[in-house]
Amino acid sequence: MKIALKYSHLNGEEYLIVHHKELYKEIVDTIQSIDASKFLTKESQEKTMTGKLLYSPVGLNKTFHDKFNELGWNESRYQYYITTDRKIFPELIMLPYDKQKEFLISKGIQTPLSSCKQIDFLKDQIAVEVQFGKYAFVAFDLFVKHLLFYSGGVINLGIEVLPTKKMQSQMSSGIAYYEGEVYNVLRHGRNNPPVPLLILGIEQDDIIS
């Protein structure tokens, strides 16, 4: 596969080049090492393309998972307590998880609510999400998950890997694609979401238009 398109938000790519050049190379090399044509295995049941072989998100995800894990990129979970009180929020998010509950109780909250979010791959405070899912999952990654890990001090940069429209056209309907998701980010303005991001659009080298 190859990286056909990329969008750097709040100097995300520049940060990688300056501070984590080797990690950036690992990500690029991993993508280029995958032959997506091996995963044209899903037979479509949709009326508009019945019987056509499509890319299998399950197969692609497993391959990315295995290859990143081999290089020391592992899943990470971020636990935190929830508040809707804007006044105490800034102080809460600066506390470690094991201190947050006690803090909320001291503020009069009887039963603090705990939650958790998960990142696919994390290494040296760089997060990578490989997404072959529906539109809502990508929006959640970009506007909620990466931002949460960033504001919590877990990551310095979030990377989202998406199929281009070319590749998405050979997948089941409803799967998000690079061009559409970058457009959504651009619509929100130059500083939103307030987290450095690098969005990569990938496709098979010899993909048929």
BELZI-V150937 format. One record per backbone hydrogen bond with DSSP energy under -1.0 kcal/mol. NH is the residue of the N-H (numbers start at 1). CO is the residue of the C=O. Records with the same first field share a line. If there is no record, write none. Layout:
NH=CO + CO
This chain:
2=203
4=201
5=201
7=199
9=197
15=11
16=12
17=13
18=14
19=15
20=16
24=20
25=21
26=22
27=23
28=24
29=25
30=26
31=27
32=28
33=29
34=31
38=35
39=36
40=37
41=39
42=54
44=52
49=46
51=44
52=49
54=42
55=170
56=39
60=56
61=57
62=58
63=59
64=60
65=61
66=62
67=63
68=64
69=65
70=66
72=69
73=68
74=122
76=119
78=117
80=115
82=113
89=85
92=88
93=89
95=92
99=96
100=96
103=99
104=100
105=101
106=102
108=105
109=104
115=80
117=78
119=76
121=128
122=74
123=126
126=123
127=157
128=121
129=159
131=161
138=134
139=135
140=136
141=137
142=138
143=139
144=140
145=140
146=141
148=144
149=145
150=146
151=147
152=148
153=150
154=149
155=149
156=125
157=125
158=196
159=127
160=198
161=129
162=200
164=202
168=164
169=165
170=167
171=168
175=172
176=133
178=163
181=177
182=178
183=179
184=180
185=181
186=182
187=183
189=186
192=189
195=193
197=9
198=158
199=7
200=160
201=5
202=162
203=2
207=204
